[in-house]
Amino acid sequence: MPADDLAKKLGRVFSRFGQGRDQKVKPADVRKIIDKLHARRDVLQKAVVAAAGTPKSVRLSQKLASVDQLLARAQWLLDEIQTQQPDGPTPD
């Protein structure tokens, strides 16, 4: 999945979170996005190494930096959701 699509998906989740509908944001959904971003990052890292020394490597490095920023945002969101919504049932 292209990083742009993942960014849009993450943006929609952030928008729900920002509107106070954070109880509807599931940690599993954010984890899926994080997993896809990690996969995209791995592909980009290999492409940067393969294109080393070419003009294409600059653009690939920029894409890699963008994915790193998305990963940081997604991880922050996951941490926020998990502090507000415990995963398991609450003890009585």
Summary of the structure (lengths in Angstrom):
residues: 92
radius of gyration: 16.0
end to end distance: 42.3
largest distance: 61.3
contacts: 230
relative contact order: 0.18
helix: 79%
strand: 0%
